[in-house]
Amino acid sequence: MATEKIILGIDPGTALMGFGVIKVTGKKMTFLQMNELDLRKYKDHYVKLRKIFERTLELIDTYNPDEIALEAPFFGKNVQSMLKLGRAQGVAMAAGLSRDIPVTEYAPRRIKQSITGRGTASKEQVAQMLQSILGFKEMPKNLDMTDGLAAAVCHFYSSGKVVGGKSYTGWAAFVKQNEKRVKK
């Protein structure tokens, strides 16, 4: 019997948080959901962070994901924007980790590469490829939704491969950092 798992993908942001959920059965992906959390109506940054945390927990309670994939903030020139995005990502991460769900980060370029074959693909190209792969009917107006979904699909494609660019000094270091993956 094929194993099943649910992957929640999140594109954290302080204006919009996009998310998507896929179910994996063996080597087959099934689209479950994509949507966004609109945070533009909140002026207080801390309220936005609380909303991200609460919505992520709601998604966890609704879909019971086995794994969470996050789009890592890209490096920009505006340090304040980077700080805010890092906080948004950290809050989404903390929500998953508070429920003992493994979290993996992917660089935007890596996500685009895994979906389209090009790390420089546009949001529209990624969205169109996801629609082709997963067969969802309507293209969303806001592509932050498909960015979250793309993180989940990237994670599925990366399953079983070493991800995240982590380096280990030896077998003992690998085992120590991956205790849940080692059968005793």
C-alpha positions as a printed NumPy array, in Angstrom:
array([[  0.   ,   0.   ,   0.   ],
       [  1.316,   3.459,  -0.915],
       [  2.204,   5.783,   1.912],
       [  0.361,   9.064,   2.235],
       [  1.532,  12.39 ,   3.544],
       [  0.264,  15.946,   3.548],
       [  2.606,  18.852,   2.785],
       [  1.749,  22.44 ,   3.721],
       [  3.645,  25.064,   1.734],
       [  3.837,  28.649,   2.948],
       [  5.07 ,  31.854,   1.323],
       [  5.329,  34.073,   4.409],
       [  4.825,  37.791,   4.057],
       [  3.708,  40.773,   6.083],
       [  1.2  ,  41.966,   3.487],
       [  0.038,  38.588,   2.136],
       [  0.851,  35.064,   3.259],
       [  0.229,  32.545,   0.521],
       [ -0.251,  28.871,   1.29 ],
       [ -0.982,  25.638,  -0.477],
       [ -1.624,  22.065,   0.594],
       [ -0.934,  18.892,  -1.351],
       [ -1.466,  15.224,  -0.577],
       [  1.187,  12.779,  -1.669],
       [  0.3  ,   9.14 ,  -2.209],
       [  3.366,   7.183,  -3.213],
       [  4.802,   9.275,  -6.057],
       [  1.537,  11.022,  -6.958],
       [  0.582,  14.55 ,  -5.868],
       [ -2.993,  15.708,  -5.386],
       [ -3.991,  19.357,  -5.007],
       [ -6.012,  20.017,  -1.838],
       [ -6.067,  23.774,  -1.22 ],
       [ -4.442,  27.121,  -1.852],
       [ -5.346,  30.493,  -0.455],
       [ -3.895,  33.562,   1.183],
       [ -4.019,  35.459,   4.426],
       [ -4.469,  39.162,   3.689],
       [ -2.629,  41.16 ,   6.329],
       [ -2.797,  44.575,   4.638],
       [ -5.723,  45.695,   6.805],
       [ -3.604,  45.452,   9.967],
       [ -1.266,  48.346,  10.692],
       [  0.47 ,  46.885,  13.754],
       [  3.313,  44.542,  12.782],
       [  2.877,  42.461,  15.946],
       [ -0.797,  41.881,  15.174],
       [  0.26 ,  40.656,  11.731],
       [  2.694,  38.216,  13.319],
       [ -0.01 ,  36.908,  15.654],
       [ -2.383,  36.445,  12.681],
       [  0.303,  34.494,  10.775],
       [  0.86 ,  32.242,  13.792],
       [ -2.873,  31.681,  14.351],
       [ -3.636,  31.002,  10.677],
       [ -0.741,  28.565,  10.416],
       [ -2.061,  26.682,  13.454],
       [ -5.563,  26.626,  11.885],
       [ -4.088,  25.112,   8.709],
       [ -2.242,  22.534,  10.775],
       [ -5.417,  21.643,  12.684],
       [ -7.455,  21.421,   9.468],
       [ -5.055,  19.477,   7.223],
       [ -2.769,  17.705,   9.734],
       [  0.33 ,  18.137,   7.562],
       [  3.203,  15.727,   7.992],
       [  5.704,  18.327,   6.765],
       [  5.863,  22.077,   6.185],
       [  7.828,  23.792,   3.421],
       [  8.567,  27.513,   3.631],
       [  9.852,  29.927,   1.063],
       [ 12.902,  31.585,   2.611],
       [ 13.116,  35.373,   2.351],
       [ 15.182,  36.546,  -0.599],
       [ 18.038,  38.935,   0.02 ],
       [ 17.138,  42.52 ,  -0.733],
       [ 18.609,  45.924,  -0.17 ],
       [ 15.997,  47.043,   2.358],
       [ 17.127,  45.727,   5.73 ],
       [ 13.832,  46.629,   7.452],
       [ 11.828,  44.636,   4.893],
       [ 14.151,  41.663,   5.326],
       [ 13.741,  41.837,   9.095],
       [  9.936,  41.877,   8.804],
       [  9.93 ,  38.969,   6.339],
       [ 12.283,  37.003,   8.574],
       [  9.945,  37.523,  11.51 ],
       [  6.939,  36.389,   9.442],
       [  8.833,  33.282,   8.394],
       [  9.941,  32.629,  11.967],
       [  6.389,  32.855,  13.284],
       [  5.101,  30.395,  10.652],
       [  8.031,  28.119,  11.475],
       [  7.335,  28.344,  15.204],
       [  3.699,  27.354,  14.664],
       [  4.772,  24.175,  12.866],
       [  7.523,  23.37 ,  15.314],
       [  5.139,  23.882,  18.241],
       [  3.202,  20.891,  16.848],
       [  6.36 ,  18.838,  16.177],
       [  6.018,  19.104,  12.404],
       [  9.302,  19.101,  10.448],
       [  9.92 ,  22.409,   8.646],
       [ 12.153,  22.879,   5.6  ],
       [ 13.095,  26.172,   3.945],
       [ 13.706,  26.65 ,   0.251],
       [ 15.215,  29.622,  -1.542],
       [ 12.847,  31.245,  -4.068],
       [ 15.259,  30.408,  -6.892],
       [ 15.297,  26.735,  -5.901],
       [ 11.488,  26.596,  -5.806],
       [ 11.23 ,  28.135,  -9.274],
       [ 13.906,  25.75 , -10.576],
       [ 12.096,  22.691,  -9.235],
       [  8.739,  23.73 , -10.725],
       [  9.72 ,  25.205, -14.099],
       [ 13.306,  24.123, -14.674],
       [ 14.431,  27.773, -14.508],
       [ 15.449,  29.58 , -11.32 ],
       [ 14.626,  32.899, -12.965],
       [ 11.039,  31.99 , -13.922],
       [  8.315,  34.571, -13.308],
       [  5.504,  34.096, -10.795],
       [  3.15 ,  33.653, -13.759],
       [  5.279,  30.877, -15.259],
       [  5.407,  29.062, -11.911],
       [  1.623,  29.411, -11.503],
       [  0.943,  28.094, -15.023],
       [  3.223,  25.105, -14.495],
       [  1.539,  24.31 , -11.167],
       [ -1.856,  24.497, -12.85 ],
       [ -0.619,  22.064, -15.487],
       [  0.893,  19.672, -12.91 ],
       [ -1.925,  19.746, -10.337],
       [ -4.92 ,  20.519, -12.529],
       [ -6.594,  23.216, -10.443],
       [ -9.26 ,  24.964, -12.477],
       [ -8.966,  28.702, -11.856],
       [ -5.782,  30.698, -11.763],
       [ -5.802,  32.828,  -8.598],
       [ -5.744,  36.608,  -8.951],
       [ -2.95 ,  36.853,  -6.409],
       [  0.064,  34.673,  -7.123],
       [  1.217,  34.572,  -3.492],
       [ -1.178,  31.622,  -3.273],
       [  0.681,  29.709,  -5.958],
       [  4.004,  30.672,  -4.342],
       [  2.914,  28.845,  -1.184],
       [  1.739,  25.884,  -3.247],
       [  5.056,  25.907,  -5.133],
       [  6.953,  25.523,  -1.843],
       [  4.944,  22.359,  -1.088],
       [  5.535,  20.926,  -4.574],
       [  9.257,  21.775,  -4.386],
       [  9.409,  19.905,  -1.088],
       [  7.744,  16.868,  -2.665],
       [ 10.24 ,  16.922,  -5.546],
       [ 13.102,  17.235,  -3.043],
       [ 11.927,  14.329,  -0.854],
       [ 14.681,  11.876,  -0.188],
       [ 17.38 ,  14.323,  -1.251],
       [ 19.612,  16.361,   1.025],
       [ 18.088,  19.832,   1.089],
       [ 18.746,  23.235,   2.545],
       [ 22.463,  23.426,   1.886],
       [ 23.332,  22.196,   5.377],
       [ 26.797,  20.819,   5.786],
       [ 27.898,  18.158,   8.226],
       [ 31.366,  17.541,   9.602],
       [ 30.863,  13.787,   9.604],
       [ 28.419,  10.969,  10.212],
       [ 28.103,  11.769,  13.938],
       [ 27.142,  15.382,  13.149],
       [ 24.579,  14.225,  10.587],
       [ 23.005,  11.773,  13.065],
       [ 22.911,  14.422,  15.804],
       [ 21.129,  16.93 ,  13.539],
       [ 18.739,  14.331,  12.092],
       [ 17.792,  12.158,  15.068],
       [ 14.189,  11.713,  13.84 ],
       [ 15.436,  10.243,  10.56 ],
       [ 17.638,   7.616,  12.211],
       [ 16.001,   4.316,  13.166],
       [ 17.273,   2.893,  16.419]])
